[in-house]
Amino acid sequence: MNIDSKMAQEQIDLGNMKEEIEKLKKRFEKLEEDLEFARRTEEAHNRIESGEYISLDSENIEDAWMS
């Protein structure tokens, strides 16, 4: 393998690495969103389990939103 082909291979590898890094960044962003959703869901579940919630029906839901 000569020096030019070795340098070309390294450039391709660096290009691939950059693409992979971008893909991983997107996956981590999605993972962060998923973890935040899970955290908020667990908090809501815990509030419901402990009785810390307001029961609303169709008649008083608008009043609750407006206050």
N, C-alpha and C positions, 0 to 999 in steps of 0.2 A: 504494500500500500504506500503510495507516495504521499508527500506532505499535502498537496492540493486536495486529494481525495479525502484525506484524514480531516482537514479543515472543513471541507464541505459536509462531511458526516457530522462533525461537531456542531455546525450551524443548524443542520436538520434536527439534531437532538435538542439543541437549545430552543428551536422553534416549537418542537413538540412539547418540551417542558413548559414553555410559556402557555400553550394551549391547555395543557393539563392543569396548570396553576389556575387559569381562568375558570375552568370547569369546576375545580375544587372550591374556589371562592363562591361560585353560584350555589354549589351544594351546601356549603357551610351557612350561607345566608338563609337558604330554605330550612336548614336544620335549626337555626336560631329562631326562625318564625314558628316552627313546629314546637320547639321547646317552650316558647313564650305562650303559645296556645295551650299546651299541656299544663303549664304552671297556672294560668288563669282558670282553666277548667277545674283543676284540683282545688284551687281556692274557692271557687263557686260551690263545688260539691261539699267542701268542708263547712261553708256557711249554711248551706241547706241542711246538712246533717246536724248542725248545732242549733238550728232554728232561727238563724239570723237572716231572714228573708221577709219580703212583703208579699202577701198573697193578693193578686190582682185578678179581676174578672173584666169582662168587656164593658161593664158599666163604669168602673172607676179607673180604668187604665189611662184614659185621657187626662183625668185630673192629676194622676201621679206624674205623668210626663210634663204637665204644665207647671208643676210646683218645683 
